[in-house]
Amino acid sequence: MYHERFTGSHYEIGYRWGSLLAKHGKFILKQIPFSVTKERIAYAEASIPVYQDYFPEILEEIQGIADGQGTKNELFRAVLISMYSMPPEEHCSCFAVSNGEAIILGRNSDFLTELEEKNMNVIYRLSSDSYDFTGNTTAFVEMEDGVNEKGLAVGLTSVYPIRIQPGMNAGMLLRFFLERCCTVDEVIQWTKRLPIGSAQTFTIADAKGKIALIECCADGIGVVCPQDEHSFVCATNRFHTKELEQHNKSGVDDWFAEARYQTMKKTLEEKSKSMDWSGAERLLSGKDGFICQYDRKTGRDTVWSVVYDLANHSIYRTEGNPSRWQYKADKRFLF
């Protein structure tokens, strides 16, 4: 996993990073594991007005990377804006717990082993009005989990979409939340306003102890805000809310999504009221049932696992499968 620190405006961050990679002979578009097709380009261009209206800064960062790499901006936009939609990737597990003592968000990122060395952990300190944040991603620019300076933590899981439309995708939405929101309620409000292109879940927790699960796609939104007697939410790669369960696509390879979901649900029903960060690590490590026990020979594995302990302002991460690698505290980002 690469570790990067970014400071400045969105464009400056993009340009410096793109230039630095180019200086060392590294060109991002040569490492993309899919073809930049006319379909991807068309989808991205159709989505540009949405980003111009709601998140123009991210377009500036992409422009900066393209300029730094000496490459057409159109191609970078096609890669990043079409991601999570064409084709989608169905994996990852996420949960949140708030029980009066602990406020925890935990997430396993499951991905292809051939690409795991390109995963990134980043710290952004932006000169704009955006909040500083740290996050993890299998891509770049887009985030898949993270926490910001206000103590808002978010993690995503992707769902196979029945339909896509021009709009913001999962990784861009999550980054938007980290840059713009302080609380779970703000994330929910923005989700109801933003045009959504892909299908996904967002597990959210804030420093005040509120947690929520948002399931959303081009065709609707479902929100779960647990009451005191149900102090957890969890998600994998299928919709479970009554609003969206009819939007699950059958017959797709979702990396044992339902088995992972049931492991979390059963464990959290039994243990969430007394769970702390060590209990979260135990769950994510597979000690309570199947969640990360992939056969690496198939080219799949859990490539990182993270626990955001919001009550204690702590981050614990392992940069490999947590059943084999120990979690370490990351003290570089204070919130």
Salt bridges, closest charged atoms under 4 A:
GLU45 OE2 - ARG77 NH2 2.97
GLU57 OE1 - ARG180 NH2 2.81
GLU61 OE1 - ARG175 NH2 2.66
GLU89 OE1 - HIS91 NE2 3.43
GLU116 OE2 - ARG296 NH2 2.81
ASP132 OD2 - ARG125 NH1 3.56
ASP145 OD2 - ARG107 NH1 2.88
GLU179 OE1 - HIS10 NE2 2.99
GLU179 OE2 - ARG175 NE 2.71
ASP185 OD1 - LYS210 NZ 2.63
ASP219 OD1 - ARG163 NH2 2.78
ASP253 OD2 - ARG300 NH2 2.36
GLU258 OE1 - HIS240 NE2 3.08
GLU269 OE2 - LYS265 NZ 2.81
GLU270 OE2 - LYS266 NZ 3.05
ASP288 OD1 - LYS271 NZ 2.73
ASP288 OD1 - ARG282 NE 3.07
ASP301 OD2 - ARG296 NH1 2.87
ASP301 OD2 - ARG324 NH2 2.52
GLU319 OE2 - HIS3 NE2 2.76
GLU319 OE2 - ARG317 NE 3.52
ASP330 OD2 - ARG317 NH2 3.01
ASP330 OD2 - ARG332 NH2 2.78
